[in-house]
């Protein structure tokens, strides 16, 4: 059995452990070196996340009521609105118990979550409160559920309502003959939930469910995970399932961080391996990941929305600690003790 480290041109671990990026340092200690949360270095790095670098820089721009910029443009202000800050902060390992983070979470739950369905909408309902029922979208729902789980809301009844939206409404269709009727399919059949499910929406839904500890997953969650994973495996992560010679979006092979509502092959592999999948249909995408490292075992930031964030994150075209961390986590999980599943 090949070791995941044998796939590296060099070991970048010491670079990832530098203190100038406490988030990456924290996740490297925890996920790559497998140090427990009680370890002094892990505790120190986790505390530094809230005091050094991007996280405190974003939080200094937050308004007193928990939002960023204009409150009503929490989604449409890409990528400076509240939705996007919550997503970035969750990705960077911000402390969900911090008062500023709680305010941001409560703002999104109050203004974006549809009270009826539990899904998350891109605008608020002035009449009923919460998110507008007619504007719930799958990728936003997946991203908000994922972010709120990361920030400590898993046991909150509102978050559970959001999870139920995913298990009840999210589809993973690959060109079916007839689209389901009724809400939300009638409105979303042109883009998100048509005859072929939107790849980004499928990914973000699965990402959210993958964040739930296995022992806390209901039968409905497990069934949805199986459907979502098989959908992504059917596409060999980044290809057209109906023509394996075609890559529908070449951008999926340009790795970025953070990805917002977009996705790429590395994010998808990260989700699948987090769920324990080691399927032969992932191999070509894994090989792409391995091929993109430089001679120091580092990966480049190829795709970015810098200039549109509240705070820029790394530099395009330069070695990225985030991409490198995510690549190493993926390779470590894929080349574990178990053999690749044959299907």
C-alpha angles and dihedrals in degrees: 000000000000118000117234088232090059087068092063125093087209138350111263095182096112089052091052090050094059111124096231089084107041094177093058090041091053095049092044091054092046104038105027102030092032095223114166124248088250092062112113094231091050092049092048093049091048091052091047091058089073094044107039136049131346101354098060090040090058092044093054088064094053120112121235094258093056103263135107126230112334112005096215091053094060090135108017094057094083115224105349100059125103097264092059095045091052090051094049094045091050090049091051093052099251116180109262090202092063110110092233091053092048090052091052092049093048091048092055093045090050099045107026107033114091106232092211104048105017093235122126122250132203093233138029131253110240092195104043102022125232122059121336109263093218093054103053110131130190101230092050091047092051093046095048094046090050093047094048092048089053089050095053105267100117094114094043111112091226091056091047087054088056092050089052089055089058096047093044105039110019113102133194102201124164103199105316119186097238130029117227115257130232133041126006096006097061091060099037101042093101094060124351107033107017129124088304115038117237106260093219093052092049092050095049092048091052091044090057094050092045089060091062112093110251094241090057097051116111123217089261091053092049092049091050091048091053092050093046094047093048090050091055092043090050086060092046085239098287110022140089107265089212094051115024091191090066130079105202093204116023087196088074086075094053107082120223142173130240097015101190107192092342125086141200139195093267094055091048092049089048091055095045093048091046086058091050100255118152100166124163088234088069094056099090091051090048089052089052090054092050091048094056098064121104126230090277094055093255131131126222126236099242100168129038144156092211111154090038097064126083086244127017117244118211122317129282114246094022131099109284123212090199096052090044092050092049092047092051093046089052095047092046092054095042097049094047128128096287122083122244110274114249114222 
